[in-house]
Structure formats: structure tokens, C-alpha cells
């Protein structure tokens, strides 16, 4: 029942909140794609490609941060726009 309430709340979001939600998800997907390409380029070479591996891990962490922003920021925008 709680999942249904979440979907109903999301369906009633304002356009500004939807825009932020979509853009954060797009950023997350883009960062994960870049991370995948770096890991493919890394090819398991510990000595020569350790910087690529570190960069891929950093992009993965930023993707998690973008996903967290996609969850937290739109409800804040919704509440701000409703209080106005």
C-alpha cells in the first residue's frame, strides 16, 4: 500500500520537480555509462590502468550522489512550490 502512495505522489508532481527528477536520473545514467567505458578501457591492468579504475570508482560514487539528489530534491521543490 505504501508503494502505491509513492507512485500517486510522483504522478502529482509539478513540472519543475519532474524536470529535476528527470535530469538527475539522466545524469546518473550518463555517469554510470562513463564508468562502464572506463572499466572496459581499464581491462584489469593493475599497474598501467589504476588511474582509470580510480576514476571509474569516483564516477560511480557521483552517480550514487545524483541518484540521491533525484530522490531528495524534487519533494523539497514540491513543498517549496506549494508553500508559495
GITAVEN-V290097 format. One record per residue. RES is the residue in one letter. PHI is phi in whole degrees, -180 to 180 (none if undefined). PSI is psi as a letter, one per 20 degrees, with the letter a starting at -180 (none if undefined). OMEGA is omega in whole degrees, -180 to 180 (none if undefined). Layout:
BEGIN
res	phi	psi	omega
RES	PHI	PSI	OMEGA
RES	PHI	PSI	OMEGA
END
This chain:
BEGIN
res	phi	psi	omega
X	none	h	-179
X	-70	h	179
X	-66	h	178
X	-64	h	178
X	-64	h	178
X	-65	g	180
X	-66	h	177
X	-67	h	177
X	-65	g	179
X	-67	h	-179
X	-68	h	-179
X	-98	j	-179
X	-69	q	177
X	-77	q	-178
X	-58	h	180
X	-65	g	179
X	-69	h	177
X	-63	g	-180
X	-61	g	180
X	-64	g	180
X	-60	g	-180
X	-63	g	-178
X	-67	h	177
X	-66	h	177
X	-67	h	177
X	-65	g	178
X	-62	g	179
X	-61	g	180
X	-65	g	179
X	-64	g	180
X	-65	h	178
X	-68	h	177
X	-66	g	177
X	-62	g	178
X	-61	g	179
X	-63	g	179
X	-64	h	177
X	-66	h	178
X	-69	h	175
X	-67	g	178
X	-69	h	179
X	-65	g	175
X	58	k	175
X	77	j	-180
X	-80	o	-174
X	-69	g	-176
X	-77	g	-174
X	-83	h	-173
X	-119	k	-177
X	-67	h	178
X	-66	h	176
X	-63	g	179
X	-64	g	179
X	-64	g	179
X	-65	h	178
X	-64	g	178
X	-65	h	178
X	-65	g	178
X	-64	h	176
X	-63	g	179
X	-67	h	177
X	-67	h	176
X	-64	h	176
X	-64	h	178
X	-65	h	178
X	-66	h	177
X	-67	h	176
X	-64	h	177
X	-65	h	179
X	-65	h	180
X	-88	h	-172
X	-91	h	-172
X	-73	g	-178
X	-58	g	176
X	-64	h	177
X	-65	g	178
X	-65	g	178
X	-58	g	-179
X	-64	h	178
X	-65	g	-179
X	-70	h	178
X	-75	h	-179
X	-80	i	-179
X	-73	none	none
END
